Amino acid sequence: MGDSEMNDTNQSIVYVVDDDNSMREAVSMLLRSVGLRVEAFESAQEYLTFGKPDMPCCLVLDVRLKGQSGLAVQEQIVATKARVPIIFMTAHGDIAMSVKAMKAGAVDFLPKPFRDQDMLDAVTAALALDEERRKSERTVSDLRRRYELLTPREREVMAFVARGLMNKQVAAEMNLSEITVKIHRGQAMKKMGSRSIADFVLKAEALGVESLDPGALPRTRHAA
């Protein structure tokens, strides 16, 4: 089990993994001193099997752990599709190790001994990064939910609009009247919560709609 300090008022959590008890405690105390919730672990296995709440978080990870390197732990985390920002600590780091860690997604690499403020700054930035990622994912999730409400015709119109086609051009592509295209576009924009074409296109791009093949959908002749 990890050494934990629970505080329901905190909206984020910092995980600390270091097999050096004194270092683990020092980092945990530092982070808790500024009101952060901390879960500390002696081994990577304890961290990996710990039930993690769904909230913004980051991982402060020692590069050298007994029986396993922090970089290997990072690889395991990446393999599970977990997207936690990682801050590495090391007393034995080198440039090659730092580069490898950063290329694999680490957000910072702090050589021991480090200044308290450097750690606090790194953790603050990592938590902000994770919160931003979560907000972005929630936005895309909402867009996908809205997109599911569109009819096949509305999705087809959205794809053409996202590619920059005007109503007249869309009408020609779909064998529809321009008025019918306007109706489909209007309904699609309403369902997507878009008040402008620019916003409609941005949402289409966020969903990857412009990369879909509109021609793959069946076409029928609609009267105006």
N, C-alpha and C positions, 0 to 999 in steps of 0.2 A: 504494500500500500504506500501511497505517497504521503509526505508530510503536507497536510492541507490546512488552509485557513479559509473558512467559508464566510462569505459576506454577500447576502442576496441583493444588496444595494449596488454592488459592482456589476457592470455590464460587460466585463471582459475578464480574461483569465490568462495568466502567464505560466507556462509549464517550464520547469527547470530540471534538467537531467545532468547529473555530475556524480561520479562515484567517490569524489573527495568530499567527505562529510563537512569539513570546515568551509570549503568553498561553496558547497550547496546551501549551507545555512546562511553564509554571508550574503550570497546573492538573493536568497529568499527574504532575508530581513531587510535588505536594501529596498527591494520592490514593495514589500508590505509597508515599509515606512512612508511610502507615498500613496498608500491606500489601494494598492493593487491586490487582487486576489491571486494567490499563488498555489500551485500544486507542484511539489518537489519530489523527485525520484532518484534513487541510487543507481538504477539500471535502466537501460533502454527498454527491456522487456516489460518492466513495470509500467513505463509510460505507454507503450504500445497496446497493452491490454487494459489500460485504465478507461473506464466509461466516461467519455468526454461530453459535457453539455454543449448544446448548440448555441454558441456565443462567440463573439470576436476573441481571438486568441493568438498567441505566438509561442514559439519554443526556443528556450535558451539551452543550447546543447554543447556539452564538452566534446571536443574532437577526439580525445583519447579516453575511451572507456574500457573497463576490464573485459577482455574477451571479444570486444567489438569496437570498431572505430565509429566516431560520430558520422563520418561520411557514409558508412555502410547503413547506418540508421536512416540517414537522409534518403538513401536509395530505396529503402523499404517503405518509407512514408510516401515517396513519390509513386511507387508501384501500387500503393493502395488508393491512389487518386486523391489522397488528403492534400489540402492546399494550405497548410499552416506555414506562416512565415517563420524562417529559422534564423536565429542569431547564434553563430558559433563562438565558443570560447576555446582558447588554446594557449598552452605554455610552450608548445613545440611546433607551432605552425610555420609554414614557409610559403613562398609566393605561389608555388604550384598547387599546394593544398587549398589556398585561398581561392585561386582561380577556379579550381574544380568545384568547390563548394558554391561559389557565386553562380557559375554556369548552370548548376543543378537547381538553382532557385533560392539560395540563401540570400537574406537581405543585408546581413552584416557579418563581420568577422573580427572579433575583439581579442587581441593578444593579452595574455595575463602577464603582469598585473595590469588591470585597466582602471581608469578613473570611474568613480561612481556615476558621474554625470554622463559619461560616454555610454554606460550601460542603460541608464534611464532614458537617454535620448534615443538609443537604438530600439528599446522596447516600445517607447511611445510611437515611434515611426512605424514599427512593425504592426502594432495594434491598429493604428490608423489605416494602414494598408489593408489589413484583413477586414476591417469594417467597410472600407470602400468596395472591396471585392464582393462582400456579402450584399451590399446595397445594389450593386450592379447585377448580381445573380437574381435578386428578388425582382428587379425591374424586368429582366429578360423573362423570368418565370411568369410575371403578369402579362407581358406581351404575348407569350406563347398561349396563355389561357384565352386572351382576347382573339388571337389568330384562329384558334380552334372554333370560334363562333362564326367565322366567315364561311360563306358558301363557296363551292369550287369556282364559280364565276368571279366572285369577289376576290378570291385569292389570285386568280389569273390576272385580273385587272391590276391588282396590287403589284404583281411581279413585273408587268409591263411598265407601270408608272415608275417603279423603282429603277427601271432601266432608262428612264428619261423620255419615254414616248408620250406624245400629246394625245388628247382624247381621240382626235381624228385618226391618228396612227394606230391607236389601240383598237378602235372600231374596225379598221381595215384588217388588222391581224386576226381579230376574233369573229369577223363576218357579222358584226352587230352594227346597229345604228349608233351614231354619236350620242344621242340622247340616252339610249340604254346604257352605254358605257358610263355616262355621267351619273346615272342612277346607281349603278353598281359601285362606282368609285365613292359616291357620297355615303352609301350604306357601309362600305368597308372602312372609310375614314371615321364614321360615327362609332362603329364597333371597336376600332383601334384607339379611340379617344383622341383623334387628331383633328385639330382645328385649322391646320394648314397643310399644303402639299409638302412643304419642306419637312415638317414633323412626321408626316406619313411616310416619306421616303427614308428618313432617319430610322424609324421603327422597322421598316422593311429591311434595311441594311443590318440592323442589330439582330434580326431574326435570320439573316442570310437569304431572304426571299428573292433578292435580285439575282441570286445564283441558280434559282430553280428554273426549270424549263417550262414556260407557260404552254408551249405547244404540246406538252405531254398530256395535257388535260383534253378531254373530248370536247369538240365544238359543235354547236347546233346553231341554226339560223334563228335569231330572235327578232321579232318585229318591234319597232319603236312604240 
